[in-house]
Amino acid sequence: MEGTTGALYVVSTPIGNLEDITLRALRILKEVDLVACEDTRRSKRLLSHYGISKPLISYYSSKEAQRVPILLDRLKKGERVALITDAGTPLLSDPGWRLVKGVIEECIPLVPVPGPSALLAALVVSGFPICPFAFWGFPPRKRGELVSFLKGIKGMGFTHVFYESPKRLLGTLDVMEEVWGGKMVVVAREITKVHEEFLRGRLGEVRASLESRKGVKGEVVLLVEGGEEEGEPWKDKAWALAEKGFSAKEVAKILKVLYGISKGEVYSLVEQGDLESGKI
């Protein structure tokens, strides 16, 4: 942190266990001029635990538009600001995107300070393929919107990762089973905390297990296996892309990301005459 130029540090903080913070993150938090955080009370407890005393400014969703100009002004004056969230990595279903975008537009130095992330912690112990995966944040709250959303991503071949409220978890699992059938699911709860739990099984099995409890508590990461629906929708997507002028090679790359389809499967369509071979 040499020089007098202002800089924004996007700092990851523990998701539960306070030991899960990097030495670099602690150093940055000690050296910045200001800490922008969601809940000043929670952040003050974290900083106090490590003997750090810094000015705090609240930066939560409803205040984000108001705070960005203030923070950009301070950064342009040469101050160094750390952006943190209540837990984990900022911007992952947490505020911060507007500030980062503004910093980039103003050509202010922007520095990531990586660390804990609930979605990655859950993903690596899920037992599902992790390349590729899709992180969807929090799913739609309204049942109709959730049904439409799940139908839209039903045939995609990658692992699906969501954050979900414990109060809405049973309802979400119910709709998922209705739309997706008996897919395998992992409910990761209270990661890194005392009551950490990973519940694995079919959607209906896991829902029944949770329903038998008095209630579900704690932060939840929900992971569902990917897979194609009947009718192989990726073929329809391949045809649509080819009609738009994409080459077979380009189609293969796109389908790999969307559905986990191999190049060989796309090229077999070419050989069968389903895609124009001249576009390879």
Helices and strands as residue ranges (DSSP letters): E 7-11, H 23-31, E 34-37, H 40-49, E 56-58, G 61-63, H 64-76, E 80-83, H 97-105, E 110-113, H 118-124, E 133-135, H 143-152, E 159-164, H 169-180, E 184-189, E 197-202, H 203-211, E 220-224, H 233-243, H 248-259, H 263-271, G 277-279
